[in-house]
Amino acid sequence: MALDPQLLEILACPDTHHAPLEFDAAASTLTCTECGRVFPVRDDIPVLLLDEALPGSGPKGEVA
């Protein structure tokens, strides 16, 4: 599975900081570069809902 590179350029975390996301094709996930939340990609569609995200580690290692 692959997401369009142009789409990846404009996707951002839906939280208030709107940080860029990094795509992991093997895991089919998008990870926020600031808060570390992990968003699923289902059927080539990013699910950018905070309620659907897995918590991640923030930049200082704290849980977001």
N, C-alpha and C positions, 0 to 999 in steps of 0.2 A: 504494500500500500504506500502511496506517496501523496502528499498534499502539494498543491500548486505552490511553487516558490513565491509567487506574487501574493498569494493569500497569507503565507507565513510572514511576509514583511509587514502586513497591516494588522495581524492578530495581536491582541494585547490582553493582559490579565483583566478580568472584569471588576476587580477590586479597585479602590480609589486611586491607587498608585499607577495603574495602567501600564505596568512594566511589560517589556517584550517577553515572548514565550519561545522556548526551545522545543523542537520536535524530536521525539524518539520514535523512529519508525518501527523498531523491533518490539517496543512495548505498546505502540499505538497510543501514545500520550503526548501532551504538551505540558511543559513545566515552566512556571513563572520564574523569571530570573531574579526577582526580588523577594517574594514571600515563600517560594518553593512549592506552592500548591501544584498538584498534579491533576490535570484535566484529561478525561478520556477522549479518544477519537473513535467514534462508532460508525461503521459503514462509510468511512472517509469524511465524516462530518464532525468537526470539533464541537464538543459539548462544554461550552464555557459558562456553566452555571456554578455559582459558589457552593450550592447545596450538593452538587454532584462531584465536586473536587475532593481529592484526598489531601489531608493536611500535609504540609511540608515544613522543612526547616527554613527559617529566614536567614538573612545574610550573616547574622551573628550566632546562628545555631539554635535560636529559640524557636519553639513551635509556633507556627502562625495560626 
